[in-house]
Amino acid sequence: MSEEQYHSASHCKYLTQYHIIWCPKFRFSVLQNGADDTLKNILANICNQYGYIIKALEVMPDHIHIFVDCPQTVAPCDIVRTLKSISAIEMFKAYPQLKQFYSRCGVLWSRGYFVSTVGHISEATVKKYIEEQKDHE
């Protein structure tokens, strides 16, 4: 791994990368017909605002894969909370019909999520896996 891939902060060098997956409530296939592209843009904006670097991103009709490089000061649960909460608000604004569809429960995303740390050895493997997800559907 080259030296440039590591980040520097006061008194430390670090590389914290996470593969995160989450689903819409009830795992309904609502992320299609343009909603997938809108969500990609929303997630890119959130990551830009919070200093997360997207290494790979794929939005499937019923789940999201994102591979992010994050500051060492942010807990993975906080990254997920930020991505899910802001994206749900923005998606409901962009797609009022989605808000109406989920009006009984009032939420877009299911509660759970998957998060895994990614070391530099498996980074290429995770990127390849996420990019190949569209082909498996």
N, C-alpha and C positions, 0 to 999 in steps of 0.2 A: 504494500500500500504506500502510495506516495505521501510525502509530508504535507502537501497542499490540502489533502482531504480532511485532515484534522483541523479542529477549530482551536483558537487560543482565547483564554480568558485570564483574568488575574490569577496568577500562580498555577494555572493548569492548562493542559492540552486535553481535548476530548473529542469524541465522536459518538453521539447518541442518536441512533436511528431506530424507528419503530415501523412495523408492518401492522396496520390497523384495519379491521373489517367491521362493518356494522350493517344492519338491515332496516328497511322500512317496517313500521308496525305491521304485525301479522304476516310479514314477509311477502306482502303484495307486490306485484311487478308494476310499480308506478313510476319508475325512473327510466322512461323511454319517450319517444316522440318529441325530442327536444329538451325534455326535463333533465336528461343525462348531461347534455352539454351545458345547460344552465347551472346545474349542480357543480360541474367541473370548474366553471368560472367563479362561482361563489366560494368553493373550497380554495381555489388559487388566491382569491382576494383575502380570505381569512388568513391563510398561511403567510402571505406577504405582510399583512398587518402585524402578525404575531412573531415574525422571524423564523417561521418553519420553512424548510426547503423541501419542496415536493420532488422526490426522486422518481416516483412512478405513481400513476393514478388511473384507475379504471372504474367506471360506473356501469354496473350491470343492472338489468331491470329490477332485480330484487336484493341487491347488496352492493356495497362500495368497498373497494380495496384502495388503500392509500399507503404509500411508503414515504415517510418523512424523516428528515434530518432536523433535529431540534436542539435548542440551547440546553445545556446540562442542568440548568436551574429549574426546568419545568418538569413536573411529574407526568408520566404517561396518562394517568387518569384525568389530569387537567387539560392535556392536549385533546383527548377524546371529547371531554365535556365542551370545550370551546368549539371544536369542529361541528359537533352534533347540534348544540344549542343555536349557534348563530346560523348555521346552514338551514335548520328547520324554519327559523323566523323568516329568512330570506326566500326560501322555497315557497312558503305559504303566501308571502307578498307577491311573488312572481306568478304563482299558480293558485288563484283563489279557489278553483275547482278541487284542488288537492286538499285545501283546508276544509272545504265542504265535505269531501269524501271521508276525511278523518274527524269530522265534527263530533262524533259520539265519544271518542276517547281524547280528542284535543291534542294529540301528539303525532309527529311524523315518523320518528325513529323508535325502534324497539329499545327497551332499557339496556339490554346487553350489548357487548362488543367483544372482539378478540383483539389482543395486542401482544406482539412478540418483539423482543429486542432483536436487532439484526447486527451481527458482527461484520467486519469488513470482508471476511472470507465468503459469507453467504449473500452479500449484497447483490451480486450479479444474478444469483439464483432467484432471489425474491423479485427483482426487476423482471426477469424473464417470465416467472410464474404469473405476475400481475398482467404483463402484456399479453400473455397467451390466454387469459381468461375469456376474452371476447370470442376467440376461436372455438372454445369448448361449449359455448351456449348454442 
